Amino acid sequence: MNNKYSEAWDKKLKELLKTEDFKNINHYNADLWGFIIWITNHPYASFTYRGLRPSRFTIMEAKKKLDRDIVKQITNE
């Protein structure tokens, strides 16, 4: 993993994944309720925020959610 693990960021990201959708998704970043999250270089550096990363499990769950939200965004356009 490329960044320092943060228990606080891991907890916050898990909460957001349950209630919010990724928006403004581009190749590098995605917006999750105002948090601009790095999504590139999966799984080594993805889903980091300000240099902090969640657990590996949360990264994998976030990737699944991001993929679902991308499909949802495409089908709603």
VOPAGU-2260 file (C-alpha; in pm, 1 decimal, decimal comma):
REM VOPAGU-2260
SITE   aa  ch    i         X         Y         Z
SITE  MET   A    0       0,0       0,0       0,0
SITE  ASN   A    1     132,6     341,8     -92,3
SITE  ASN   A    2     -14,6     566,7     176,2
SITE  LYS   A    3     -42,4     567,5     553,4
SITE  TYR   A    4    -341,7     379,3     699,0
SITE  SER   A    5    -593,6     593,8     883,6
SITE  GLU   A    6    -850,6     431,1    1108,7
SITE  ALA   A    7   -1053,5     753,8    1114,2
SITE  TRP   A    8   -1063,4     774,9     731,7
SITE  ASP   A    9   -1149,5     404,6     709,5
SITE  LYS   A   10   -1445,1     454,4     944,2
SITE  LYS   A   11   -1567,5     768,2     764,6
SITE  LEU   A   12   -1540,6     608,7     419,6
SITE  LYS   A   13   -1737,8     302,7     536,6
SITE  GLU   A   14   -2015,5     533,7     662,0
SITE  LEU   A   15   -2022,9     728,7     335,1
SITE  LEU   A   16   -2032,9     413,4     123,0
SITE  LYS   A   17   -2355,1     311,5     297,8
SITE  THR   A   18   -2541,0     637,4     239,4
SITE  GLU   A   19   -2386,1     833,4     -49,3
SITE  ASP   A   20   -2308,2     787,8    -418,9
SITE  PHE   A   21   -1991,4     879,3    -604,3
SITE  LYS   A   22   -2038,2    1189,0    -822,5
SITE  ASN   A   23   -1823,0    1385,9   -1067,4
SITE  ILE   A   24   -1619,5    1077,4   -1149,2
SITE  ASN   A   25   -1318,5    1122,2   -1375,4
SITE  HIS   A   26   -1005,9     920,3   -1442,6
SITE  TYR   A   27    -831,5    1039,9   -1126,1
SITE  ASN   A   28   -1089,5    1148,3    -868,5
SITE  ALA   A   29   -1444,9    1103,6    -754,4
SITE  ASP   A   30   -1656,8    1314,8    -522,8
SITE  LEU   A   31   -1819,7    1134,4    -232,8
SITE  TRP   A   32   -2033,4    1381,9     -35,1
SITE  GLY   A   33   -1777,3    1659,2     -68,4
SITE  PHE   A   34   -1471,7    1441,6     -19,4
SITE  ILE   A   35   -1260,8    1442,8    -338,1
SITE  ILE   A   36   -1110,6    1094,5    -334,8
SITE  TRP   A   37    -818,8     965,2    -542,1
SITE  ILE   A   38    -937,2     658,0    -736,6
SITE  THR   A   39    -638,5     583,0    -962,9
SITE  ASN   A   40    -372,4     313,5    -910,2
SITE  HIS   A   41    -614,8      61,1    -765,6
SITE  PRO   A   42    -564,6    -103,4    -517,8
SITE  TYR   A   43    -229,7      43,3    -410,1
SITE  ALA   A   44    -327,5     407,7    -373,7
SITE  SER   A   45    -697,1     423,2    -455,9
SITE  PHE   A   46    -962,3     569,1    -225,4
SITE  THR   A   47    -712,5     784,0     -44,2
SITE  TYR   A   48    -802,2    1125,2      88,6
SITE  ARG   A   49    -534,7    1381,6     168,2
SITE  GLY   A   50    -267,3    1113,5     176,8
SITE  LEU   A   51    -456,2     878,5     408,6
SITE  ARG   A   52    -587,5     540,3     305,2
SITE  PRO   A   53    -856,8     307,1     436,9
SITE  SER   A   54    -809,5     -63,5     503,0
SITE  ARG   A   55    -765,5    -305,9     214,0
SITE  PHE   A   56   -1112,3    -446,5     274,4
SITE  THR   A   57   -1267,7     -99,7     256,8
SITE  ILE   A   58   -1073,7     -25,7     -62,5
SITE  MET   A   59   -1221,3    -337,1    -224,8
SITE  GLU   A   60   -1573,7    -246,6    -109,0
SITE  ALA   A   61   -1531,5     111,2    -230,1
SITE  LYS   A   62   -1420,5     -12,6    -573,3
SITE  LYS   A   63   -1735,0    -225,1    -604,0
SITE  LYS   A   64   -1949,4      74,7    -506,2
SITE  LEU   A   65   -1765,0     303,6    -747,9
SITE  ASP   A   66   -1821,0      57,2   -1033,5
SITE  ARG   A   67   -2193,8      38,0    -951,4
SITE  ASP   A   68   -2220,0     415,6    -935,8
SITE  ILE   A   69   -2044,5     451,8   -1272,7
SITE  VAL   A   70   -2297,2     215,2   -1431,3
SITE  LYS   A   71   -2583,0     400,4   -1260,8
SITE  GLN   A   72   -2449,6     734,0   -1386,2
SITE  ILE   A   73   -2414,7     604,9   -1744,4
SITE  THR   A   74   -2762,8     451,5   -1755,6
SITE  ASN   A   75   -2926,5     766,1   -1615,5
SITE  GLU   A   76   -2777,5     996,5   -1880,3
